[in-house]
Amino acid sequence: MHKIKFNKYWFISGTIAFILIFAFLVFNIYERTLDDTKHNHQLQQLEMVKNAAKGIDYLIEHLYVDMKFFKMHPEIKESNLISSQSFFDFFLSTYEFSLVQTIFFMDQNAEIFYFAGDPFPEWVLPYSKPMIETLQSKAVNDYLISPVIRDESEEGNTELFFVMLSPILPDSDNVPVSEIEYMGYLVSFNILIDRFIKPLKLGTGDFAWVLDGTGKLIYHPKHEEMLFRSISDVSSNCKSCHSSFDIQRSMLNAGEPSISEYSIIGEEPPKVMAYYPLDIKNQRWILVISTFLTEVTASLREKFKLFFILGFVILGVIIFFSLLVYYMNSKRIRAEEAKRNLEQIQEFQEQLNQASKMASIGELADTLAHEINTPAGIIAAHADALILKNNHSKEIADTLNIIKRQTHRISEYTRSLLNYSQSMPFHPELIDMEELIYECVFLLDHRFRAKKIAVTKNIESKHQKVVADRRQMEQVFINLLNNAVAAIEIRGEITISLRKMPSHSTPGVDKDEEKVLISVEDNGIGIPEDQLNKIFNPFFSTKSKTEGTGLGLAIAKAITIRHKGKIEVISKEGSGTIFNILLPANTNGSNKEK
């Protein structure tokens, strides 16, 4: 069950991670696509506002070329302006949309002495005087333009103009500055807006607006009430709509056209824009085209809605099938585990049955030993009686001795079998390990002879004695010898070694207790490496189910540990096995169980 839970947690974690990664990728793609769409829109805006700025610049330069043409006309140089009236009227009629409202001439005091076209408005005169002073200081054949202006005397007036003014320099250099006259145009700024600014639209949400070089708003299609308000003159009312004017200030200082994005306070969404600083002589106009960001991304968001829906449907289908596969797989795993548990229970039951059978066999061996010992003892007694008569031939005497020896052997065998099968409490005593080994070998002699196994006893420490429970240690050695016999097919070799391990001491540490090492080595099939750490587990056996219970080595280990000893195995598949048992060699009875 732990495996299923582990897999379940990993599945849930993997599913959550997949959903998060999927959502991250989808929204990342969405954000990147929005950024690309916004950037492409801004680049198109920039191209449009750049073309509009170039168109305005070209038109004003064209007006100045016409002005220079007028100034070169002989009648104008001779100040014979009245005769040029028809010429001026024709010139004005050639300008589409009444771009030039008035052609005027004034002296150095900004007084009009002639005009053609619409009457020259008096409110424009104050803007002309500073231009004349600047032109006088330059004394060149050039032109200046005024800021964009309007008649402030009329409330709600939306007619915007600007003035172009250029000196009429005489042919002689001796003419004083005070006698130089000036020619000018009163140009409709509204016409420039209609021709170049208002058409700047990529879509219904686009709108263009214009700042002058001082930060004054000179055109805005949505906020006419803000015209001629400057960003340098910010009131509390301005703060209610705009959090700051940093973007506008950066546009005034910009030397190159650029793109940007800005927001204002209120319900209006953020805007994307492109701007172009247009420098015409002494004036700077900042042409700007803006679009609500929602307008730019509206179509994209509609397309992505379907993409999101489709993506999450696919995600839902994947999760559904993943859950289905997980459910079917976990159901299969539970079925397989239940089957394994059932098989293990059956195996344990068989092992318990086998252990019960072995217990019954032990009881049967006990009864059988007693039943055999009685007639064997009678036979031995009669054989002794016949031998004592001493009136038999040598042949009969030899036969009687053979009978006596064999009945004695039967008695020894049944006695050992009886001792082995008896269930006795733990009772350690001083025993001779060499004698115990010989007794175990004698008990299993029939198995050795059946497989033609040579048993070698390598006893280095003769009559080595330890404090141990004889019956339990006998059980340990018989288990090890039985396993050695089972590991050998035929004509093998088993070596039993007994030696005393010398003690040693370390500075600062008490002297180690002496040990006795008993080794049982065979040249059988060996134990696979992956099973070496399992062989002492209860009910684990390398033998077939009909040959072993899987309890022998587990019991041997438990008995060894009970004797304060240690058992270990050294084996390699195909190269035999060595079992080493290390027991305390003390003989003072200190390890007796209380």
Backbone torsions as a table, in degrees:
resi	resn	phi	psi	omega
1	MET	NA	-30.5	-179.8
2	HIS	-63.4	-35.0	-180.0
3	LYS	-65.2	-40.5	-179.9
4	ILE	-65.2	-43.3	179.0
5	LYS	-62.1	-43.7	178.9
6	PHE	-58.5	-46.5	179.0
7	ASN	-64.9	-37.4	-179.2
8	LYS	-64.1	-45.1	-179.6
9	TYR	-65.2	-40.0	176.8
10	TRP	-64.5	-38.6	179.3
11	PHE	-64.7	-45.2	179.9
12	ILE	-63.5	-44.7	178.8
13	SER	-62.1	-43.2	178.7
14	GLY	-63.5	-40.0	179.8
15	THR	-65.1	-45.4	178.9
16	ILE	-62.0	-43.5	178.6
17	ALA	-62.0	-40.6	179.2
18	PHE	-63.7	-42.9	179.4
19	ILE	-63.3	-43.8	-179.2
20	LEU	-64.8	-43.4	178.8
21	ILE	-64.4	-42.5	178.9
22	PHE	-61.1	-47.6	180.0
23	ALA	-62.9	-41.2	178.8
24	PHE	-61.7	-45.4	-179.4
25	LEU	-64.7	-42.9	-178.9
26	VAL	-62.9	-49.0	-178.2
27	PHE	-70.2	-31.6	175.8
28	ASN	-65.6	-43.8	176.0
29	ILE	-61.2	-42.3	-179.5
30	TYR	-61.7	-47.2	-179.2
31	GLU	-64.4	-41.8	179.6
32	ARG	-64.6	-40.4	179.2
33	THR	-65.8	-40.9	176.3
34	LEU	-61.2	-43.8	179.2
35	ASP	-62.4	-43.3	178.8
36	ASP	-63.6	-42.6	179.2
37	THR	-62.8	-44.8	179.3
38	LYS	-62.6	-44.9	-178.2
39	HIS	-64.7	-42.4	178.6
40	ASN	-63.1	-38.6	177.8
41	HIS	-64.2	-41.9	179.3
42	GLN	-64.3	-38.4	178.1
43	LEU	-64.9	-38.3	175.7
44	GLN	-66.3	-40.5	176.0
45	GLN	-59.5	-44.7	-178.7
46	LEU	-60.6	-41.3	179.7
47	GLU	-65.3	-39.9	-179.9
48	MET	-66.9	-46.2	-178.0
49	VAL	-68.8	-29.5	176.5
50	LYS	-66.1	-44.6	178.3
51	ASN	-63.6	-39.5	178.6
52	ALA	-64.2	-42.6	179.4
53	ALA	-63.3	-41.4	178.3
54	LYS	-65.3	-35.8	177.7
55	GLY	-65.1	-43.1	178.4
56	ILE	-64.2	-44.0	-180.0
57	ASP	-61.5	-42.6	179.4
58	TYR	-64.3	-41.8	-178.1
59	LEU	-65.0	-44.0	179.9
60	ILE	-65.9	-39.7	175.8
61	GLU	-62.1	-36.6	178.1
62	HIS	-66.0	-39.0	176.7
63	LEU	-62.1	-40.2	179.8
64	TYR	-68.1	-35.9	176.1
65	VAL	-61.6	-41.7	176.5
66	ASP	-63.0	-39.1	179.9
67	MET	-62.9	-41.5	178.4
68	LYS	-64.7	-34.7	177.6
69	PHE	-64.2	-42.9	177.6
70	PHE	-61.4	-44.6	-175.8
71	LYS	-64.8	-23.1	179.1
72	MET	-83.3	-9.6	-177.0
73	HIS	-68.4	133.5	-175.8
74	PRO	-58.9	-39.6	-176.5
75	GLU	-66.6	-32.6	178.2
76	ILE	-73.6	-38.0	177.4
77	LYS	-63.7	-32.2	179.0
78	GLU	-89.7	6.1	178.7
79	SER	61.0	28.7	175.9
80	ASN	-94.3	67.9	-169.5
81	LEU	-77.5	-28.5	-176.0
82	ILE	-64.9	-37.6	179.2
83	SER	-70.9	-13.3	-179.7
84	SER	-95.4	7.5	-176.2
85	GLN	-56.9	-47.1	-178.1
86	SER	-64.3	-33.8	179.5
87	PHE	-66.2	-42.9	178.4
88	PHE	-64.6	-41.9	-179.5
89	ASP	-62.1	-39.7	178.8
90	PHE	-65.4	-40.9	179.9
91	PHE	-62.4	-45.4	-179.4
92	LEU	-63.5	-33.8	-178.3
93	SER	-71.4	-21.2	-179.7
94	THR	-76.6	-18.5	-180.0
95	TYR	-83.4	123.3	-178.8
96	GLU	-70.5	144.9	175.5
97	PHE	62.3	23.3	177.9
98	SER	54.6	49.0	-178.4
99	LEU	-61.4	-51.3	176.8
100	VAL	-91.9	114.4	-177.3
101	GLN	-79.9	-39.8	-174.0
102	THR	-147.0	138.0	167.3
103	ILE	-104.7	126.3	-175.1
104	PHE	-135.7	160.3	176.4
105	PHE	-129.1	137.4	179.4
106	MET	-141.7	159.5	178.5
107	ASP	-89.7	-172.7	-176.1
108	GLN	-70.0	-11.1	177.2
109	ASN	-96.3	11.3	179.4
110	ALA	64.6	32.7	176.2
111	GLU	-103.8	130.0	-178.3
112	ILE	-75.9	128.2	175.0
113	PHE	-117.4	-6.0	172.4
114	TYR	-165.9	145.5	173.3
115	PHE	-150.3	157.3	175.9
116	ALA	-131.5	145.6	-177.1
117	GLY	97.5	-146.0	178.7
118	ASP	-66.4	150.5	177.7
119	PRO	-57.0	140.3	-178.9
120	PHE	-74.9	121.6	-177.3
121	PRO	-71.2	137.6	-178.5
122	GLU	-65.7	-30.0	-175.2
123	TRP	-71.1	-9.5	178.2
124	VAL	-82.7	-24.5	-173.1
125	LEU	-56.0	-40.3	-180.0
126	PRO	-60.8	-22.4	179.4
127	TYR	-83.7	-15.6	-176.6
128	SER	-84.0	-34.1	-176.8
129	LYS	-56.7	-49.6	178.7
130	PRO	-61.7	-31.8	179.1
131	MET	-68.2	-39.0	179.4
132	ILE	-64.9	-42.2	179.8
133	GLU	-61.7	-38.9	179.2
134	THR	-68.1	-41.6	179.7
135	LEU	-66.9	-35.9	177.4
136	GLN	-64.0	-36.5	-179.4
137	SER	-70.8	-29.5	179.9
138	LYS	-83.6	-37.5	-179.9
139	ALA	53.8	44.9	178.4
140	VAL	-128.8	160.2	179.1
141	ASN	-84.7	78.7	-176.4
142	ASP	-135.1	-170.4	178.6
143	TYR	-141.7	159.3	174.7
144	LEU	-129.8	158.6	174.1
145	ILE	-124.9	152.2	-178.2
146	SER	-89.7	166.8	169.5
147	PRO	-61.3	161.7	174.7
148	VAL	-67.9	131.5	-173.9
149	ILE	-132.5	165.9	174.5
150	ARG	-150.7	163.8	179.0
151	ASP	-76.5	103.1	-176.9
152	GLU	-74.2	-12.4	-179.0
153	SER	-72.8	-22.7	178.7
154	GLU	-100.3	117.8	-179.0
155	GLU	-69.3	134.8	179.9
156	GLY	75.9	15.6	-179.5
157	ASN	-70.4	129.1	-178.8
158	THR	-112.9	5.0	178.9
159	GLU	-81.6	117.5	-175.4
160	LEU	-113.1	142.4	-178.0
161	PHE	-138.8	167.7	164.3
162	PHE	-147.4	158.2	-174.4
163	VAL	-110.1	134.8	169.4
164	MET	-107.5	128.4	-175.8
165	LEU	-135.6	134.9	-178.4
166	SER	-143.0	141.8	-179.8
167	PRO	-74.6	148.8	173.2
168	ILE	-101.3	96.6	-175.8
169	LEU	-80.2	132.9	178.9
170	PRO	-73.7	165.5	179.6
171	ASP	-70.0	-29.4	-178.4
172	SER	-91.8	140.6	179.3
173	ASP	-81.5	-6.2	-175.7
174	ASN	-87.8	-1.2	-179.4
175	VAL	-74.1	126.8	-179.9
176	PRO	-68.1	158.8	-177.9
177	VAL	-62.7	-33.6	-177.1
178	SER	-66.2	-15.5	-178.7
179	GLU	-102.0	-0.8	-179.9
180	ILE	-73.0	136.3	177.9
181	GLU	-104.4	166.4	-172.9
182	TYR	-132.2	139.8	177.2
183	MET	-112.3	140.4	-178.5
184	GLY	-146.8	162.1	173.4
185	TYR	-116.9	140.6	166.3
186	LEU	-99.9	107.8	-171.0
187	VAL	-103.8	135.7	178.3
188	SER	-77.4	113.6	175.8
189	PHE	-69.2	-27.7	178.5
190	ASN	-62.3	-35.8	179.1
191	ILE	-65.6	-41.3	177.6
192	LEU	-62.0	-40.1	178.7
193	ILE	-61.4	-46.3	-177.0
194	ASP	-65.2	-36.0	-174.9
195	ARG	-85.4	-33.8	-170.8
196	PHE	-118.8	-29.2	-172.7
197	ILE	-96.0	-50.8	-177.2
198	LYS	-60.6	-34.4	179.0
199	PRO	-69.5	-5.0	-177.5
200	LEU	-73.8	85.1	-178.3
201	LYS	-141.6	124.8	169.5
202	LEU	-93.1	-18.6	-179.2
203	GLY	-164.4	-177.4	-177.5
204	THR	-66.8	-22.3	-177.6
205	GLY	-88.6	-5.6	-178.6
206	ASP	-79.8	145.1	172.6
207	PHE	-151.7	148.5	-177.6
208	ALA	-113.4	151.1	177.4
209	TRP	-148.6	164.5	-170.9
210	VAL	-136.1	133.9	169.4
211	LEU	-110.0	149.8	171.1
212	ASP	-94.3	-178.0	-173.6
213	GLY	-68.2	-14.3	178.5
214	THR	-94.9	1.2	-178.5
215	GLY	89.1	14.4	-179.4
216	LYS	-89.3	134.1	178.7
217	LEU	-78.2	116.2	-177.8
218	ILE	-110.0	-6.2	171.2
219	TYR	-161.2	134.4	173.1
220	HIS	-158.2	122.7	-174.3
221	PRO	-72.9	-20.7	-174.6
222	LYS	-104.2	-18.1	-176.8
223	HIS	-133.9	68.5	179.6
224	GLU	-66.3	-25.8	180.0
225	GLU	-67.8	-15.5	-178.9
226	MET	-95.2	3.0	-178.2
227	LEU	-61.7	140.7	178.7
228	PHE	67.1	15.8	168.6
229	ARG	-90.2	139.2	-175.8
230	SER	-106.0	145.8	177.8
231	ILE	-71.7	-14.1	175.8
232	SER	-84.9	-9.9	179.4
233	ASP	-119.6	75.6	-173.6
234	VAL	-94.6	128.5	178.1
235	SER	-107.6	176.7	178.2
236	SER	-64.1	-29.9	177.4
237	ASN	-64.9	-36.5	179.0
238	CYS	-65.7	-38.0	-178.9
239	LYS	-67.1	-20.6	178.6
240	SER	-72.1	-19.0	179.5
241	CYS	-111.3	-36.2	-176.1
242	HIS	-114.6	127.9	176.0
243	SER	-71.0	-32.8	176.5
244	SER	-163.2	168.7	177.3
245	PHE	-119.2	31.8	-178.3
246	ASP	-63.9	-39.9	179.9
247	ILE	-62.6	-44.9	-179.2
248	GLN	-63.6	-39.4	179.4
249	ARG	-66.1	-38.6	178.3
250	SER	-66.0	-31.7	177.4
251	MET	-67.7	-37.1	179.7
252	LEU	-64.0	-34.3	-176.7
253	ASN	-91.7	-4.6	-176.0
254	ALA	-72.1	139.9	175.9
255	GLY	-97.0	-14.2	-176.9
256	GLU	-130.6	153.7	173.6
257	PRO	-65.2	151.7	-176.5
258	SER	-157.2	179.8	177.9
259	ILE	-123.1	157.5	-179.2
260	SER	-162.5	-175.2	179.6
261	GLU	-147.8	141.7	-178.4
262	TYR	-150.8	162.7	179.5
263	SER	-134.0	155.5	173.7
264	ILE	-125.6	164.2	179.3
265	ILE	-76.4	143.2	178.6
266	GLY	122.1	-159.4	-175.2
267	GLU	-86.4	-10.7	-178.2
268	GLU	-69.1	136.5	178.1
269	PRO	-74.3	168.7	176.3
270	PRO	-59.7	158.1	-178.6
271	LYS	-124.9	147.7	169.4
272	VAL	-108.6	149.8	-174.4
273	MET	-153.3	165.3	170.4
274	ALA	-135.2	143.2	-178.2
275	TYR	-135.9	155.5	-178.4
276	TYR	-137.5	116.5	175.7
277	PRO	-79.2	118.0	-177.5
278	LEU	-107.4	113.4	179.2
279	ASP	-101.4	116.5	177.9
280	ILE	-122.0	104.4	-177.6
281	LYS	52.7	-114.8	-175.0
282	ASN	-92.7	5.3	-177.9
283	GLN	-120.5	149.8	174.1
284	ARG	-125.1	128.7	174.0
285	TRP	-118.3	134.3	177.5
286	ILE	-104.0	108.5	178.6
287	LEU	-88.9	126.0	-175.1
288	VAL	-129.6	137.3	171.4
289	ILE	-121.6	127.0	-175.4
290	SER	-122.2	156.6	176.4
291	THR	-146.2	138.9	172.4
292	PHE	-64.4	132.4	-177.2
293	LEU	-58.7	-35.9	178.8
294	THR	-63.2	-31.4	177.8
295	GLU	-69.3	-36.8	-178.5
296	VAL	-68.1	-40.3	-172.4
297	THR	-98.3	2.8	-174.8
298	ALA	-59.2	-50.9	-177.7
299	SER	-65.9	-36.9	179.7
300	LEU	-65.7	-41.3	179.9
301	ARG	-65.2	-34.9	176.8
302	GLU	-64.9	-41.3	178.6
303	LYS	-67.1	-38.8	-178.3
304	PHE	-71.6	-23.7	176.0
305	LYS	-58.1	-46.9	177.9
306	LEU	-64.0	-38.6	179.1
307	PHE	-63.7	-44.4	178.5
308	PHE	-61.8	-46.1	-178.8
309	ILE	-60.9	-47.0	-180.0
310	LEU	-63.2	-41.9	-179.2
311	GLY	-62.8	-44.3	-178.4
312	PHE	-74.4	-27.3	172.8
313	VAL	-64.9	-45.4	177.5
314	ILE	-61.4	-42.6	178.1
315	LEU	-61.2	-42.7	178.5
316	GLY	-62.4	-41.4	179.1
317	VAL	-63.7	-42.7	179.4
318	ILE	-61.9	-45.4	-179.7
319	ILE	-63.9	-41.1	-179.9
320	PHE	-60.5	-48.5	-179.2
321	PHE	-68.8	-32.8	176.1
322	SER	-64.1	-43.9	177.5
323	LEU	-63.5	-39.0	179.1
324	LEU	-63.8	-45.9	179.0
325	VAL	-63.2	-42.4	179.0
326	TYR	-62.3	-42.7	-179.7
327	TYR	-62.9	-46.0	-179.7
328	MET	-65.1	-39.9	-178.8
329	ASN	-68.4	-43.4	179.4
330	SER	-65.8	-34.7	177.1
331	LYS	-64.6	-41.7	178.6
332	ARG	-65.7	-41.7	-179.9
333	ILE	-63.3	-42.3	178.8
334	ARG	-63.5	-38.6	178.3
335	ALA	-64.9	-43.6	179.2
336	GLU	-65.3	-39.2	-180.0
337	GLU	-68.7	-38.9	177.1
338	ALA	-62.6	-38.4	178.6
339	LYS	-65.0	-42.8	179.0
340	ARG	-64.5	-40.6	178.6
341	ASN	-62.4	-41.0	179.6
342	LEU	-64.7	-43.2	178.7
343	GLU	-63.8	-38.6	179.5
344	GLN	-67.1	-40.3	177.7
345	ILE	-62.1	-43.5	178.2
346	GLN	-62.7	-38.9	179.8
347	GLU	-66.3	-43.1	176.8
348	PHE	-61.4	-38.6	179.7
349	GLN	-64.6	-42.5	178.0
350	GLU	-63.4	-39.1	179.6
351	GLN	-67.0	-39.8	176.4
352	LEU	-64.9	-39.7	177.0
353	ASN	-62.1	-41.7	179.3
354	GLN	-64.9	-40.9	178.2
355	ALA	-63.6	-40.4	177.2
356	SER	-62.9	-40.2	179.2
357	LYS	-63.4	-41.2	179.1
358	MET	-64.2	-37.6	177.1
359	ALA	-62.9	-41.0	178.0
360	SER	-64.3	-39.2	178.6
361	ILE	-64.3	-36.2	177.3
362	GLY	-62.2	-44.3	178.0
363	GLU	-63.7	-40.2	178.4
364	LEU	-63.9	-40.0	178.9
365	ALA	-63.3	-37.2	178.1
366	ASP	-60.4	-49.8	179.4
367	THR	-62.9	-44.8	-177.6
368	LEU	-62.1	-40.0	-179.6
369	ALA	-61.7	-43.5	178.5
370	HIS	-64.3	-41.5	-178.4
371	GLU	-66.1	-34.3	-178.6
372	ILE	-78.5	-38.1	-177.3
373	ASN	-61.3	-35.3	-177.9
374	THR	-62.4	-57.5	179.1
375	PRO	-65.9	-30.9	178.7
376	ALA	-64.4	-40.3	178.5
377	GLY	-64.7	-39.9	178.1
378	ILE	-62.3	-45.6	179.9
379	ILE	-60.8	-43.3	-179.5
380	ALA	-64.3	-39.0	-179.7
381	ALA	-64.7	-45.1	177.6
382	HIS	-64.0	-38.0	178.8
383	ALA	-63.4	-41.7	177.8
384	ASP	-62.2	-41.1	-179.4
385	ALA	-62.5	-42.7	179.5
386	LEU	-66.6	-38.3	-179.5
387	ILE	-66.2	-37.2	-178.0
388	LEU	-65.6	-27.6	179.3
389	LYS	-63.4	-30.1	172.8
390	ASN	55.8	33.6	179.4
391	ASN	-121.1	25.5	-177.5
392	HIS	-106.6	158.2	175.6
393	SER	-69.3	165.0	-178.8
394	LYS	-60.5	-37.8	-178.1
395	GLU	-64.6	-43.8	-179.3
396	ILE	-69.4	-37.7	178.9
397	ALA	-62.0	-43.0	178.1
398	ASP	-61.6	-40.7	-179.7
399	THR	-63.7	-42.3	179.1
400	LEU	-63.9	-38.1	177.2
401	ASN	-64.3	-38.9	177.1
402	ILE	-61.5	-44.7	179.3
403	ILE	-60.5	-42.0	-179.1
404	LYS	-64.3	-45.5	-179.3
405	ARG	-63.6	-41.2	-177.4
406	GLN	-69.0	-39.1	177.6
407	THR	-67.3	-35.9	175.4
408	HIS	-62.7	-38.2	178.1
409	ARG	-64.7	-41.3	177.7
410	ILE	-60.6	-42.4	-179.4
411	SER	-63.5	-44.2	178.8
412	GLU	-62.4	-41.0	-177.5
413	TYR	-66.2	-46.6	-179.1
414	THR	-67.7	-33.4	176.6
415	ARG	-62.8	-44.4	177.9
416	SER	-63.6	-42.1	179.1
417	LEU	-63.5	-39.3	179.7
418	LEU	-66.1	-43.8	178.8
419	ASN	-62.4	-39.7	-178.2
420	TYR	-68.2	-35.8	-174.3
421	SER	-83.4	-14.9	-176.3
422	GLN	-73.9	141.4	174.4
423	SER	-94.0	115.0	-174.7
424	MET	-128.6	151.0	175.9
425	PRO	-67.8	159.4	179.5
426	PHE	-65.4	118.0	-175.0
427	HIS	-140.8	83.6	-179.5
428	PRO	-70.0	143.0	179.2
429	GLU	-152.2	170.1	-180.0
430	LEU	-77.7	113.6	-177.1
431	ILE	-124.5	155.2	178.0
432	ASP	-90.0	112.6	-176.2
433	MET	-67.0	-34.8	178.9
434	GLU	-63.6	-44.2	179.3
435	GLU	-63.4	-40.3	-179.8
436	LEU	-63.6	-40.2	179.1
437	ILE	-64.2	-44.3	179.6
438	TYR	-61.7	-40.2	-178.8
439	GLU	-63.8	-40.6	179.4
440	CYS	-66.6	-40.7	178.4
441	VAL	-63.9	-41.9	178.6
442	PHE	-61.0	-40.4	-178.0
443	LEU	-64.4	-33.2	-177.4
444	LEU	-103.6	15.7	-176.3
445	ASP	-59.1	-37.0	-178.3
446	HIS	-63.2	-33.8	178.3
447	ARG	-71.3	-37.4	178.1
448	PHE	-64.1	-44.3	-178.7
449	ARG	-67.9	-33.3	-178.8
450	ALA	-63.1	-36.4	-179.2
451	LYS	-102.3	8.1	179.9
452	LYS	55.7	48.4	-178.8
453	ILE	-97.6	129.2	177.1
454	ALA	-88.2	126.6	-179.8
455	VAL	-106.6	122.8	179.3
456	THR	-111.1	127.9	178.9
457	LYS	-108.3	114.5	-178.4
458	ASN	-107.2	85.7	-174.7
459	ILE	-99.0	101.4	179.5
460	GLU	-84.8	-34.2	-179.0
461	SER	-106.0	96.8	-175.5
462	LYS	-68.5	139.3	177.1
463	HIS	48.7	41.2	177.8
464	GLN	-69.3	128.4	-176.4
465	LYS	-113.6	142.4	176.6
466	VAL	-136.3	163.5	175.1
467	VAL	-91.8	112.5	-176.5
468	ALA	-158.1	163.0	173.6
469	ASP	-82.8	114.7	-172.4
470	ARG	-59.4	-47.8	-175.2
471	ARG	-64.2	-40.6	-178.6
472	GLN	-70.6	-41.4	177.4
473	MET	-65.9	-34.0	174.9
474	GLU	-61.7	-40.5	178.3
475	GLN	-62.5	-39.1	179.1
476	VAL	-62.0	-50.3	-176.3
477	PHE	-66.8	-39.1	178.7
478	ILE	-64.2	-38.8	176.1
479	ASN	-61.2	-45.9	-179.5
480	LEU	-64.9	-41.9	179.6
481	LEU	-67.5	-38.6	177.0
482	ASN	-61.4	-42.4	178.0
483	ASN	-64.0	-39.2	178.7
484	ALA	-63.9	-40.9	178.3
485	VAL	-64.3	-42.1	-179.1
486	ALA	-65.3	-29.1	-178.0
487	ALA	-79.5	-14.1	-179.0
488	ILE	-103.5	129.9	179.8
489	GLU	-74.4	-58.4	178.2
490	ILE	-165.2	149.1	178.7
491	ARG	55.2	51.8	177.5
492	GLY	-103.3	-166.0	-178.6
493	GLU	-142.9	135.2	175.1
494	ILE	-122.4	130.7	-179.9
495	THR	-117.8	125.8	178.4
496	ILE	-111.9	121.5	-176.8
497	SER	-115.7	145.4	176.1
498	LEU	-138.8	119.7	178.1
499	ARG	-150.9	156.9	-179.1
500	LYS	-94.2	132.0	-179.2
501	MET	-89.5	125.2	-179.3
502	PRO	-66.7	144.5	178.0
503	SER	-82.4	159.4	175.8
504	HIS	-145.3	161.4	-178.3
505	SER	-131.7	155.2	178.5
506	THR	-120.5	140.6	-179.7
507	PRO	-54.2	129.6	-179.9
508	GLY	86.1	-1.9	-177.7
509	VAL	-126.7	142.1	178.9
510	ASP	-62.2	155.1	179.4
511	LYS	-64.1	135.8	-179.5
512	ASP	-65.2	150.9	176.3
513	GLU	-74.9	140.4	179.2
514	GLU	-66.5	147.2	-177.5
515	LYS	-123.8	156.6	172.9
516	VAL	-116.0	128.3	-179.2
517	LEU	-107.7	121.1	174.4
518	ILE	-113.8	123.6	-179.0
519	SER	-118.1	138.2	173.4
520	VAL	-120.8	111.2	-175.0
521	GLU	-118.5	136.1	175.6
522	ASP	-130.3	163.3	177.4
523	ASN	-109.9	39.9	-177.3
524	GLY	-83.3	-153.3	-171.2
525	ILE	-77.4	-13.2	179.1
526	GLY	77.5	179.1	-178.2
527	ILE	-120.7	131.7	177.4
528	PRO	-58.0	147.2	-175.4
529	GLU	-61.2	-37.0	-177.7
530	ASP	-72.5	-7.4	-179.7
531	GLN	-107.5	-3.7	-175.6
532	LEU	-63.4	-34.5	-178.5
533	ASN	-85.9	6.1	-178.7
534	LYS	-115.3	-13.4	-167.4
535	ILE	-67.8	-20.9	178.5
536	PHE	-91.7	1.7	177.3
537	ASN	-73.7	142.5	177.5
538	PRO	-60.8	138.1	176.5
539	PHE	69.4	8.3	173.8
540	PHE	-92.8	129.2	-178.1
541	SER	-144.1	141.3	174.5
542	THR	-88.1	-6.2	179.3
543	LYS	-85.8	169.6	175.5
544	SER	-70.3	161.8	-176.9
545	LYS	-60.6	-25.6	-176.8
546	THR	-86.2	-8.9	-173.9
547	GLU	-108.1	-23.3	-175.4
548	GLY	-145.4	157.3	178.8
549	THR	-99.2	-16.3	-177.1
550	GLY	80.1	13.6	-177.8
551	LEU	-107.1	-18.4	-172.6
552	GLY	-56.9	-54.3	-176.8
553	LEU	-71.5	-33.9	177.1
554	ALA	-62.2	-42.7	178.1
555	ILE	-67.7	-40.9	179.3
556	ALA	-60.0	-42.1	179.0
557	LYS	-65.8	-43.7	-179.8
558	ALA	-61.6	-41.6	179.7
559	ILE	-65.8	-42.8	-179.2
560	THR	-62.3	-44.5	179.1
561	ILE	-64.5	-37.2	178.8
562	ARG	-62.2	-29.3	177.8
563	HIS	-89.2	15.5	-179.6
564	LYS	60.1	33.1	-179.9
565	GLY	-111.7	-166.9	-175.8
566	LYS	-147.7	138.2	177.4
567	ILE	-125.0	137.4	178.9
568	GLU	-142.6	160.7	-177.0
569	VAL	-126.9	141.8	174.0
570	ILE	-127.8	120.2	-176.2
571	SER	-155.6	153.6	174.0
572	LYS	-142.1	133.5	-174.9
573	GLU	-57.2	124.7	179.9
574	GLY	87.3	-2.0	-175.8
575	SER	-125.5	16.0	176.6
576	GLY	88.8	178.9	-174.6
577	THR	-141.6	145.1	174.8
578	ILE	-126.8	125.2	171.7
579	PHE	-106.4	124.7	179.3
580	ASN	-111.6	128.8	176.4
581	ILE	-117.4	124.1	-178.7
582	LEU	-112.9	117.9	-177.6
583	LEU	-121.5	149.7	175.3
584	PRO	-61.5	138.8	-177.5
585	ALA	-98.8	5.5	-178.4
586	ASN	-66.9	149.2	-177.4
587	THR	-120.3	17.2	-178.2
588	ASN	-95.7	3.6	175.6
589	GLY	75.3	16.5	-177.1
590	SER	-71.1	-19.1	-179.1
591	ASN	-96.9	17.4	177.5
592	LYS	-73.1	140.8	-179.3
593	GLU	-77.6	131.5	-178.1
594	LYS	-90.6	NA	NA
